Every structure is written in structure tokens, then in C-alpha cells.
């Protein structure tokens, strides 16, 4: 990979990578840090990365960094969630987008990530498998379960509106 290919990768994939990470993490500062880390890792391995596979490399790196972030912050996230439930605040939504964001936030890490890669970023099942290290059938199962959860959580859109 050349320097010009690296710069082109920044231009072409930085926004998509940021959106993917932000949807998974839901923290703009952390998402920016993860994207920067991904490009730093790409720069360190610029000689070993094929220029035609840079997109997959970036998303795979982002995926693994997100997983590491979740593992690192698992305990603190559990405490925050527990405190939120103890407060007894009900969410009254009037926007379907807010409801969908809330529902996606309740998915497990892997379900959220494969769903975002498939439905928001448009990756194929095999590409998602390459990024996440899962086989194609596992990817399909996780996406199916995520969609069933979302359907049950949201219910009929007529009921929401």
C-alpha cells in the first residue's frame, strides 16, 4: 500500500467507519478515538496491507477495537444501566428514530455490530463474516435474532405513531 492509497482510504472510508463506530459505541469522543486508532494501526501496517482490501482491514480493526472497548467497560456499563433502572424514569418517545436507536442499543454487542454492518453499511454476509471472524451462517442467525428482537421491541409502527 502506498501513501497515496492510504490518503485515499482516509477520504473514502473515514466517515463510514466513524458512523459504524458511533452507532456501536454511542459516544462521539470514543468513536473519534477508535477511528483514529484504526488509521494509526493501518499506518503502522501500511507495508503489509493490500490496497484493495483496506476497507475490510479498517472495519475489522474497528470491530475488534469496539469489542475491546466493551470488554474493558463492561462493569461500568452494567453499573450505569442499573442506576438508570433504579431511577424509574419512563421514556416517552414520539419519534420512531429515537425508538429504533433505543431498541438497537438494547441488542447484544455482536447482534448490534452485525446488524449495523448489514443494514447501515450494506456489507454482504460473507464480508461481515470476514470482518467479525464468524462464518456466514452465524452472521445470518445473529441478524435474524436482532431483527426479531427489534420487531418485538418496537411492535407495529402504527402503535408507535
N, C-alpha and C positions, 0 to 999 in steps of 0.2 A: 504494500500500500504506500502510495506516495503522499507527500504533504498536501498536494492539491486535492487528492481524493479524500484526505482527512478533512480538509476545509469544506469540501462539498458535502461530506457526511454531516457536518455541523449544520450547514444550511438546509439540507434536505430533511433531517430526522430530529433535530433538537426539539421542535415544537411538538411533534407527535410523541416523542419519548417523554417530554415533560407532562403532556396531558395524561398519558398512561400512568405515570408515576403519581401524579396528583390525584387521579381517580382512586388509586390504590391506597395512598397514604393520607390524603385529605389535609395536608399541611404544606403550604406553599414554600416555606423556608426549607423544610426537609426535602421536598420534591426537587427544589433547585439544587440542593447539595447532592442528592443522588444522581441527578443528570450530570452535574459537574464531575462527580466521581466516575461515572461511566465513560465520559470523554477522556478523563485522565487515564483510566485503565486502557482505553483504546490507544492513546498516545504512547503509553509505555510499551504496548504490544504492537505498535504500528508495523513493525517488520514482519510479524507473524500472522497478521490478519489479512485475508484476501479482500481486495477492494470490492468485489461483487457480493460479499457476504457480510458487509459491515453493518447493515440494518439488523440482521439476525444476531450478530455479536452484541450490538448495543442493547437490544431488547432482552437478550438472555442475561447480560450483565445487570441490567436494571432489575430484572426479575429476581435474580439471586441477591442483589443488594436489598430489595424490598423484603424478601424473606428474612434476611439477616436482621433488618431493622425491626420486623415484627417479633422475631425471637428475642431480641435484645430488650424490647419494650413490652413484652407480653405481660409481665407482672404489673407494671404501671398502668397499662391499658385496662387490665382487669379491675384495678382499684378505681379508676376513673368511671368505668361502667357501673360498678357497684354503687358509687356515690350518686351517680345520675339516677339510678333506680330508687334510691332511698329518698331523694328529694320529692318524688311523686309528681313530677311535672308532666302534664299530658301535652302531646304535640297535636295541635290543631292545624292541619295543612289545608291550604286552598289551591296549591299548585301541584300538578301531577309530577313535575320535575323534582320538586322537593321530596315528594313521597318516594319516587324512584331512587333518588340519591340516598334517602334513609334506608330503603329496602336493600340496596346494593351494599351499604355499609354493614348490614347485618349478616351478609354472607360470610362463609369461612374464607380465609386468605386465598386458598387455591381456587375456590369457586369464583371469587371476585376477580382474580387475575385472569383466569382463562376466559371468563365472560367478557371482560373488558378487551382482551386481545381479539376475541372473535367479533363481538358486536360493535365495539367502538373503533377499533383499529383495523378490522377487516382481514385479519390473518386467517389462513386456512387451518384445518385441524392438524395437518402434518407440520405446518410451520409452528403452531402453538406447541405441539409435541417436542419439536426441536428446541424451542426456547425454554420450556419448562422441564424437559427431561422425562416427560410422560409419554406413553405410547398413545396412538391415535384413538383407540377405544376408550382409554381412561379420560382423555380430553373430552370426548363426546359425552361420557357419563357425567363428568363434573358440570359441563354446560347444561345438560338436561336437568340435573338436580337443581342447579342455580335458577334456571328458568321456572321450574315447578315451584320453588320457594318464592320467587318473585310474584308468580301468578297467585299463589295462596296469600301472600302478604298484602299485595295490593288489592286483590279481589277484582271485581268488574270495574272498569273505568267509569261506568255510569254511576256506580255507588260513590265514587270519589268526588266526582264533579257535582 
